């Protein structure tokens, strides 16, 4: 009977990893569909109707992150980054609740829930820095801010690198993917 807990923990971990993989793949797919990432990531497999390029990209990104570092560091800095964004989302939700009172909301939750999540995220972002200050937290923050270097020219100004159309067509042929019927909002 001593095997029940370890097997349950392993199954739970596998389930969480599986859910995270598909969630992040879906987020990548939607971001590309809205024009925030390269076009190939917004395409689906022609037979299986899955966002194969987005899931493959997310998987490769995870592999590249784990190669130079150890798993503990990856979890620490991923958690730092994730809770930073959760906090920013809760802050935006609270700000919008007060600045756009009459906006239509399909789901409305009590304001106390976002406040609790915001406080928890502030704690989970600041506590590791206070407990064990490391330059890597600054690197993680700089890496996040470096995203602006890509966002401004490629998303805001809609600049496209030469050869991206040929790269997209080549990748479509290799991965057997096609665009969806959805048109971006912008």
C-alpha positions in Angstrom: 0.0 0.0 0.0 3.0 2.3 0.3 3.0 2.7 -3.5 -0.4 4.5 -3.7 0.8 8.0 -2.7 3.9 8.0 -5.0 1.9 6.7 -7.9 -0.9 9.3 -7.3 1.6 12.1 -7.1 3.3 10.9 -10.3 -0.1 10.7 -12.1 -1.1 14.2 -10.8 2.2 15.6 -12.0 1.8 14.0 -15.4 -1.7 15.4 -15.6 -0.6 18.9 -14.7 2.2 18.8 -17.2 -0.1 17.6 -19.9 -2.6 20.3 -19.1 0.1 23.0 -19.1 1.5 21.8 -22.4 -1.8 22.0 -24.2 -2.8 25.3 -22.5 0.5 27.0 -23.4 0.2 25.5 -27.0 -3.3 27.0 -27.2 -2.2 30.4 -25.9 0.6 30.4 -28.5 -1.9 29.4 -31.2 -4.3 32.2 -30.3 -1.5 34.8 -30.0 -0.3 33.9 -33.5 -3.8 34.0 -34.8 -4.2 37.6 -33.4 -1.0 38.6 -35.1 1.3 38.7 -32.1 3.5 35.8 -33.2 4.6 34.4 -36.5 1.8 33.2 -38.8 2.9 29.5 -39.0 2.0 29.1 -35.3 -1.6 30.0 -36.0 -2.2 27.1 -38.3 -3.7 23.7 -37.6 -2.9 20.2 -38.9 -5.0 19.4 -42.0 -6.0 15.9 -40.8 -6.0 16.1 -37.0 -7.2 19.7 -36.7 -4.8 20.4 -33.9 -2.5 23.4 -33.5 0.5 21.3 -34.1 3.0 24.1 -34.9 2.1 25.9 -31.6 2.4 22.8 -29.5 5.7 21.8 -31.2 7.0 25.3 -30.6 6.1 25.3 -27.0 7.7 21.9 -26.5 10.9 22.9 -28.2 11.0 26.1 -26.1 10.6 24.0 -22.9 13.5 21.7 -24.1 15.7 24.7 -24.7 15.0 26.1 -21.3 15.8 22.9 -19.4 19.1 22.2 -21.3 21.5 24.8 -19.8 19.9 24.9 -16.3 18.7 22.5 -13.6 15.1 21.8 -13.0 14.9 23.6 -9.7 16.0 26.9 -11.2 13.6 26.5 -14.1 10.7 26.0 -11.7 11.8 28.9 -9.5 12.1 31.4 -12.3 9.0 30.1 -14.2 7.0 30.5 -11.0 8.4 34.0 -10.5 7.4 35.0 -14.0 4.0 33.3 -13.9 3.0 34.9 -10.6 4.2 38.3 -11.9 1.8 38.0 -14.8 -1.0 36.6 -12.7 -0.6 39.7 -10.5 -0.6 42.0 -13.4 -3.8 40.4 -14.8 -5.5 40.8 -11.4 -4.4 44.4 -11.2 -5.9 45.0 -14.7 -9.1 43.3 -13.7 -9.5 45.4 -10.6 -8.7 48.6 -12.5 -11.2 47.7 -15.3 -13.8 46.9 -12.7 -13.6 50.5 -11.4 -12.8 52.4 -14.6 -15.4 50.6 -16.8 -18.3 49.9 -14.4 -20.9 49.5 -17.2 -18.9 47.2 -19.5 -20.6 43.9 -20.3 -19.1 41.0 -18.4 -20.0 37.4 -19.2 -18.7 36.3 -15.8 -18.6 38.6 -12.8 -16.9 37.5 -9.6 -16.8 39.3 -6.3 -14.0 41.9 -6.2 -12.5 40.2 -3.1 -11.3 37.2 -5.2 -9.0 39.3 -7.5 -7.8 41.2 -4.5 -6.8 38.0 -2.7 -5.1 36.6 -5.8 -3.3 40.0 -6.3 -2.0 39.9 -2.7 -0.9 36.3 -3.1 0.9 37.0 -6.3 2.7 40.0 -4.8 3.8 37.8 -2.0 4.9 35.0 -4.3 6.9 37.4 -6.5 8.6 39.4 -3.7 9.2 36.6 -1.1 11.7 34.6 -3.1 13.7 37.8 -3.9 13.8 38.7 -0.2 14.5 35.2 1.0 17.2 34.4 -1.5 18.3 37.4 -3.6 19.7 36.3 -6.9 20.7 38.2 -10.0 18.6 35.7 -12.0 15.4 37.4 -10.9 16.7 40.6 -12.5 17.6 38.6 -15.7 14.1 37.2 -15.8 12.6 40.6 -15.5 14.9 42.0 -18.2 14.0 39.0 -20.4 10.3 39.9 -20.0 10.9 43.6 -20.8 13.0 42.6 -23.8 9.8 41.3 -25.3 9.0 45.0 -26.1 11.9 44.9 -28.5 9.9 42.4 -30.6 6.5 43.7 -29.8 6.9 47.3 -31.0 8.3 46.7 -34.5 6.6 43.4 -35.3 3.2 43.8 -33.7 2.6 47.5 -33.2 4.1 48.6 -36.5 3.4 45.3 -38.3 6.9 45.0 -39.7 7.6 41.7 -41.4 11.0 40.2 -42.0 12.0 39.5 -45.6 11.5 35.8 -46.4 8.8 35.2 -43.8 6.2 34.3 -46.5 8.5 31.7 -48.0 9.3 30.4 -44.5 5.6 30.1 -43.7 4.8 28.2 -47.0 7.8 25.9 -46.5 6.8 25.2 -42.9 3.2 24.5 -44.0 4.3 21.9 -46.5 6.6 20.2 -44.0 4.1 20.1 -41.1 1.0 19.6 -43.2 -0.8 22.6 -41.7 -3.2 25.2 -43.0 -4.7 28.5 -41.8 -7.9 28.5 -39.9 -11.1 30.3 -40.9 -10.7 32.8 -38.1 -9.7 36.3 -38.9 -7.6 38.4 -36.4 -9.4 41.1 -34.6 -7.0 43.9 -35.6 
